[in-house]
Structure formats: structure tokens, C-alpha cells
Amino acid sequence: MDSKTLWDNILVQIELDVSKATYTAWFKDTYISKIDSGTVHLAVPNTFVREWLQNKFHKTILQFLRDSMEGVRAVEYLIAPPNKKKEDFVTEIPTQNKELPLNVYNINPDDNLNPRYTFETFVVGPFNELAYAASQAIMKKPVAYNPLFFYGNTGLGKTHLMQAVGNHIKQHHKDKRIFYITSERYTTEYINAVQANRVNHFKEKYRKYDVFIMDDIQFLSNKEKTQEELFHLFNHMYDGNKQIIFSSDQHPNYLQNLEDRLKSRFMAGMIIDISPLDTESKIAILQTKAKMNNFNLEPEIAYYIASVVHGSIRELEGTLNAVICQSQLKGKSGISLNEVKQLTKDSTKPQKNISVKDVVKAVSAFYNIEEDSIYNKTRRQEVVRPRQLTMYILREDYNISFPAIGQKLGNRDHTTVMHSCEKVKNELKTNPELINEINQIRSLI
């Protein structure tokens, strides 16, 4: 294996572990320039990327390198000339059998569990509460559901949840042997075992575990021999009353080119759908991730990110990382909502064209008032608040000018609109119920 192949394989693993935005921003243009006496020299495009990788991902990178190649002792980051091609730096990896130093790594090679995936950092919401309850059940009573099968779109926390189960059992049941692996890595290990005439060793390795966790089962499609080996492993563990946990991007019935006998075994236990994220769960996830990074995320900004990022938890995390990074660059002044909008404009999905009438309709429906009352001059309290929220949403979400909002909502002076928007903005800082109301209105829109 040469250095290019080594790093390409590691990038695949990293891409599965981080958001698309994070991968594109920090890993896309990196490569190994050389390997010298156990030190891997990783080429990066600029100083900013070098510092970010050193501070945020160094342990992860080092662990992946050590998992893939013996003798890796350190990683050095160097800034590569912009006109250099990756092919210019391809070097053969020296074969080394030196004993590695005993350090504390990010991922434990004995069980492949990442210690950062715990229930303490797992956010429970309507989209995953059944999956969470089932996980709690098997921790209290092993093999309560066997196998336990999670399915859902990518980036909804399946990996986090499964590894959290593994980490919990590992901590509270010292006698249990646990192993987590992706289906792709399982396939690679099986192929290597066949080529090296070590299939029996491969079988023995996996049959010794008490808890077996396999991620992304869909990638076993068309891999007949690997499926057959997994089938026999499943039978061995199931008959031995050992816990099995799987995940996939869809229900096992809809997995293509997978043996029926495997599907039938998946169906024998508990199959749980992890639904798309709701806005409230997105906000909770953002606040949890921000707290983990010691970052004070303003409710207004959290709400905005949750309303415009429609994808996965990884995309949410990638957007939040960009916001944190930009805020750190600005220093004490922090980052404003308008700056967040500019920062995320290219990574968020475009919204359909919304008219003032659409916003008025949603607000009036939410508060159960007549649409015309928002346009009228009435100062009834049950109308004043909805009108102020209408002005705020038109200004903040659609960047309509104060005079235009005033003209559309009953020919009001622009200073009235400014006052209303400022009042709502200030109240949002201390009133979580108002955040929830605006959240629901935006969902209606």
C-alpha cells in the first residue's frame, strides 16, 4: 500500500464520521507528502487548516493512521505549495513491526468504540425517542430485543446511539466483550483473511464477543461471501444469547441484493425507524453541541440554523462549527444573526418564494385571528403581538426593508416596524415560549 492509498482509505472513514461541510472545509485538499521514521507528514493547503486539524482532529487522524499502519508515532502538518499535485507525493509505506507506545487514543482498538459517543451527549427528541427507549431496555436487560435494528437517513445519530449502548455496557459490565464495526470494514477484514488463508482466525475473533454492533449494513449488498459469513456469525451469537445491533439507511425488507435468510433474521428482533429531525430537536442538538465546545449560542441564531438546515445532524454540526470558527475569529464582538445568514447562504437549501400574504396567513392561523386584522389599525392586544411577529419574520427571514414592511402592513411608518422588530428581538433573549411560537409559525410558512 502506498501513502496515497493509505490516506484515501482514511479519508473514507473520516467522511463517515464528520459532516459533509466539515469534511469539505478541513480534509478535502489534504494528503500524505511523506512518511519518515514513523512520522507521517500531512500536507494541508494553508495555515488555518493546519491549526484547525492540530487543535480539533489530531487525535482522530493519529488513531486512524495507527489503525491502518504499524509504526506510526506522530503526525506533522506542513503547508503544501498550491500548484503541487497529490500524485507528486506518492511514496511507498515502509514495513515496520516496532512496538507502539502505550498512549490514550480517541478510539479504543480493542472494541472500536469512540468514547465521545455517550448518552450524556445524546439528544432525545420525537424523531428518536423510540430508538432511545429500546437502547435503554437492552442496557437494563440484555437481549431484550435481539437483534436490535435501527434504520433511517444518514446523519440522524444511529452511530452515536449504537456506540453509546456499547460504551454504557463496557462501563457497567466489565465482563462483557463488545465490538463495533462498519460493514465495509468487516468486508475488508474478511477479504484479507481469505487472501491470507486466515478465515478460521477471522471466525474466532468475532465469535468471542458478547455484544456485536455493525453499522451501515446496506453496504453488504452484492457481497455474497461476506453475507454468508455474517449469517453464520449471527446464528452463533443469537444461539449463544448474545446481543446483536445493526443499522441501515432503510428497512431491511427494502435492502437490495441482500440474502433473504439474513433479512429474516433481522426481522426476528426489534426494528426501529429514526425519523427526520423536527425543528425543536435541531435546536436542542445545536445547544448541546455548542455547550460541548464552550460556545454561547444565542437562541435566535440556534433557531435560524435549525430553520434553514434541513439535512442531518452532521450538517447541523458542520454549520455550527463554521459559526463557532467565525465567532472566534471576530473575538469579543462575536457573530450576529445577519453574519450567520451570510455564512450559511451557500450551504442551505433555497426556500420557495414567500409573499407577505403567506407570512400573514401563517401568523393569523397560528393565533386564530382574522388575516385582515393584522393589516388594520386596531391596537387590540390579541392583534398587536401577532402583527409584531409578522414584521419581525418578514425582516429577519426575508430581509424586507422596514419601509416596505410598513407599506405592506397597512401603510405604517417604518419607525413603527423598527420598534416592533427590536421589541421582539429583545424578548427572544429571555422568553423561550416566544422562540417556540416563532418556531411553529416558521414551520407553517
URBELUR-V456232 format. One record per residue. N is the residue number from 1. RES is the residue in one letter. SS is DSSP state (h for helix, s for strand, l for the rest). Layout:
n = {N,N}
res = {RES,RES}
ss = {SS,SS}
//
This chain:
n = {1,2,3,4,5,6,7,8,9,10,11,12,13,14,15,16,17,18,19,20,21,22,23,24,25,26,27,28,29,30,31,32,33,34,35,36,37,38,39,40,41,42,43,44,45,46,47,48,49,50,51,52,53,54,55,56,57,58,59,60,61,62,63,64,65,66,67,68,69,70,71,72,73,74,75,76,77,78,79,80,81,82,83,84,85,86,87,88,89,90,91,92,93,94,95,96,97,98,99,100,101,102,103,104,105,106,107,108,109,110,111,112,113,114,115,116,117,118,119,120,121,122,123,124,125,126,127,128,129,130,131,132,133,134,135,136,137,138,139,140,141,142,143,144,145,146,147,148,149,150,151,152,153,154,155,156,157,158,159,160,161,162,163,164,165,166,167,168,169,170,171,172,173,174,175,176,177,178,179,180,181,182,183,184,185,186,187,188,189,190,191,192,193,194,195,196,197,198,199,200,201,202,203,204,205,206,207,208,209,210,211,212,213,214,215,216,217,218,219,220,221,222,223,224,225,226,227,228,229,230,231,232,233,234,235,236,237,238,239,240,241,242,243,244,245,246,247,248,249,250,251,252,253,254,255,256,257,258,259,260,261,262,263,264,265,266,267,268,269,270,271,272,273,274,275,276,277,278,279,280,281,282,283,284,285,286,287,288,289,290,291,292,293,294,295,296,297,298,299,300,301,302,303,304,305,306,307,308,309,310,311,312,313,314,315,316,317,318,319,320,321,322,323,324,325,326,327,328,329,330,331,332,333,334,335,336,337,338,339,340,341,342,343,344,345,346,347,348,349,350,351,352,353,354,355,356,357,358,359,360,361,362,363,364,365,366,367,368,369,370,371,372,373,374,375,376,377,378,379,380,381,382,383,384,385,386,387,388,389,390,391,392,393,394,395,396,397,398,399,400,401,402,403,404,405,406,407,408,409,410,411,412,413,414,415,416,417,418,419,420,421,422,423,424,425,426,427,428,429,430,431,432,433,434,435,436,437,438,439,440,441,442,443,444,445}
res = {M,D,S,K,T,L,W,D,N,I,L,V,Q,I,E,L,D,V,S,K,A,T,Y,T,A,W,F,K,D,T,Y,I,S,K,I,D,S,G,T,V,H,L,A,V,P,N,T,F,V,R,E,W,L,Q,N,K,F,H,K,T,I,L,Q,F,L,R,D,S,M,E,G,V,R,A,V,E,Y,L,I,A,P,P,N,K,K,K,E,D,F,V,T,E,I,P,T,Q,N,K,E,L,P,L,N,V,Y,N,I,N,P,D,D,N,L,N,P,R,Y,T,F,E,T,F,V,V,G,P,F,N,E,L,A,Y,A,A,S,Q,A,I,M,K,K,P,V,A,Y,N,P,L,F,F,Y,G,N,T,G,L,G,K,T,H,L,M,Q,A,V,G,N,H,I,K,Q,H,H,K,D,K,R,I,F,Y,I,T,S,E,R,Y,T,T,E,Y,I,N,A,V,Q,A,N,R,V,N,H,F,K,E,K,Y,R,K,Y,D,V,F,I,M,D,D,I,Q,F,L,S,N,K,E,K,T,Q,E,E,L,F,H,L,F,N,H,M,Y,D,G,N,K,Q,I,I,F,S,S,D,Q,H,P,N,Y,L,Q,N,L,E,D,R,L,K,S,R,F,M,A,G,M,I,I,D,I,S,P,L,D,T,E,S,K,I,A,I,L,Q,T,K,A,K,M,N,N,F,N,L,E,P,E,I,A,Y,Y,I,A,S,V,V,H,G,S,I,R,E,L,E,G,T,L,N,A,V,I,C,Q,S,Q,L,K,G,K,S,G,I,S,L,N,E,V,K,Q,L,T,K,D,S,T,K,P,Q,K,N,I,S,V,K,D,V,V,K,A,V,S,A,F,Y,N,I,E,E,D,S,I,Y,N,K,T,R,R,Q,E,V,V,R,P,R,Q,L,T,M,Y,I,L,R,E,D,Y,N,I,S,F,P,A,I,G,Q,K,L,G,N,R,D,H,T,T,V,M,H,S,C,E,K,V,K,N,E,L,K,T,N,P,E,L,I,N,E,I,N,Q,I,R,S,L,I}
ss = {l,s,h,h,h,h,h,h,h,h,h,h,h,h,h,h,h,l,l,h,h,h,h,h,h,h,l,l,l,l,s,s,s,s,s,s,l,l,s,s,s,s,s,s,l,l,h,h,h,h,h,h,h,h,h,h,h,h,h,h,h,h,h,h,h,h,h,h,l,l,l,l,l,s,s,s,s,s,s,l,l,l,l,l,l,h,h,h,h,l,l,s,l,l,l,l,l,l,l,l,l,l,l,l,l,l,s,l,l,l,l,l,l,s,l,l,l,l,h,h,h,l,l,l,l,l,l,l,h,h,h,h,h,h,h,h,h,h,h,h,l,l,l,l,l,l,l,s,s,s,s,l,l,l,l,l,l,h,h,h,h,h,h,h,h,h,h,h,h,h,h,h,l,l,l,l,l,s,s,s,s,s,h,h,h,h,h,h,h,h,h,h,h,h,h,l,l,l,h,h,h,h,h,h,h,h,h,l,l,l,s,s,s,s,s,l,h,h,h,h,l,l,l,h,h,h,h,h,h,h,h,h,h,h,h,h,h,h,h,l,l,l,s,s,s,s,s,s,l,l,l,h,h,h,l,l,l,l,l,h,h,h,h,h,h,h,l,l,l,s,s,s,s,l,l,l,l,l,h,h,h,h,h,h,h,h,h,h,h,h,h,h,l,l,l,l,l,l,h,h,h,h,h,h,h,h,h,h,l,l,l,l,h,h,h,h,h,h,h,h,h,h,h,h,h,h,h,h,h,h,h,h,h,l,l,l,h,h,h,h,h,h,h,h,l,l,l,l,l,l,l,l,l,l,l,h,h,h,h,h,h,h,h,h,h,h,h,l,l,l,h,h,h,h,h,l,l,l,l,l,h,h,h,h,h,h,h,h,h,h,h,h,h,h,h,h,h,h,l,l,l,h,h,h,h,h,h,h,l,l,l,l,l,h,h,h,h,h,h,h,h,h,h,h,h,h,h,h,l,l,l,h,h,h,h,h,h,h,h,h,h,h,h,h,l}
//
